[in-house]
Amino acid sequence: MSKLLEVKDLHLKIEDAVILKGMEFSLEKGEVFALIGPNGCGKSTLAYSLMGINNYHPQQGEMIFKGEKINELAINERAKKGITLAWQEPARYQGVTVREFLSLGLKSKGEEVAEEKLKSALNKVAINPYQYLDRYVDKSLSGGERKRIELASLILMHPELIILDEPDSGVDVVALNNIAEMINYFKESGSGILLITHSEEMLKYADRAALICEGEIIRQGDPSDISEYFKSFCGPCVKEEECETEVAS
Amino acid sequence: MNDYEMMVDAYKEAGGDDIFSDSEVAHVVLERDKILGMHAVEGLEVEAEKVEVNKVKVKVTVRDGYQIKNPVHMCFGVLPKEGKQIIDMNVEIQKNAQVEVRADCVFPNAVKVEHIMDAVINIGEGGSYIYKEHHFHGDSGGVEVIARSDINVEAHGKLVTKFDLLKGRVGKIDFDYEAEIAEHGTVEMLARISGQKDDLVKIREAAHLNGESARGVLDSKIALKDQAEAEIYNELTADAAGAMGHVDCTEIIKDQAVARAIPIVDVRHPEAKVTHEAAIGSVDSTQLQTLMARGLDEEEASEVIIQGLLND
């Protein structure tokens, strides 16, 4: 498999706080790469840096997508190249219908907005198009509904790299199963997925995983091994000495 | 093409429906002080009369118990580049009568145009008046609109006003609506305006929930860019048991635009309740960046968010 994304020696500081310290990993097409780690370790910051979100521009290091350095590209330029991000808390929009929201990704790619495409994407995420297409993407949707509509918009965009920032947070079991199915769907379609999660359940869908601690990847490998390591050494993070010993060895 | 045809054309261009030949739809068409068309239906009376140069007096009455099936269409405007139109409007919705009015005010060629509306609206017991006003001012910004409404809603009556100006320039708008609401009466006043360049928007909407269990909502959503300015005064008072209301003002600004929101909430009964929310700021960055992550550039993403807000 060829490299879809390479992150090399990525450093990011926001004001005086050092958030990412030499982050380094790669991701291949059709691969699900999970990043786990405690709150505040830099997982979401990495996601925002990769997407090019304002104020999250690394001071050092390279982000390379399909062989091209993307550090200087704007968010929409990265999106047009095939990168997208699904936020942990997707934004809500007053007065914008599900139909309009789903159409945006298609329009920006110059693709025809056919009603059948929208319905098909919604059906894939177990949302009834007849009940939802004319609803607003606003506060009237539950967290699970909103996340599934976000996934439907990704289906229509068919991006090559999808960054999923804690897709499982704040959703019910039905939505969770649906998210898991969608991860498999994207993977089978050849998209690379960077999966940021706290959940062991989600780790099952990853091909590889990495543990982040204080802005650094301290371990990479098989998801079950990473999960075990995380549970043993990072839980409430009171075993700093053991962790340091383990990492050093 | 005669004046009537030109007005109807301007009306259609502004988004109006072609209803003027439908005998079941009441309408009034005024260009400055010229009464170009007028049609009533059973239960609804329309009178219009030129009272002085540039000034027309219009009286609309919906008789007791009549529920007018189709919305009444009012088309007002000034066709030349310069001109003035003063409308003295009197609306009487009698007991248990219901009507919806769609008013389109079109000034497609305006360079220096004044449109002044003075309205007195009485909604009888159990009556309902829904008034949707849509403006199209062209692109020069040469329109000045001054509108005053004095509204009285009797017991169990209902008033809804919805004003929108979303395409073209605003020019200058100065609204002052004041409504008195009796027991179990309801009022909703909604305004949606998009301003640009040196447009000036001044809105005062006041509703007094005087009767027991009266209800009121004042909701303004304004988007401004360039050097446009807006001042929104929303005033809601409640002086009776069970009276409830909400004031909501959202303004999005870009560039050098300036927005002010002044909500006044005045409650004088322990069993009454009025809430308010006001938000002024730029486009929300998470909303913006989410759309940019779908491939839209910043301008396109802002437009989606602003149009959504104004369509809400």
Interface residues (C-beta under 8 A of the other chain):
Chain A: M51 I53 N54 A74 I75 N76 R78 A79 K80 T84 L85 W87 E89 P90 A91 R92 Y93 Q94 G95 V96 E100 L104 G105 S108 K109 Y136 D138 S153 M157
Chain B: D284 S285 T286 Q287 Q289 T290 L291 M292 A293 R294 G295 L296 D297 E298 E300 A301 V304 I305 Q307 G308 L309 L310 N311 D312
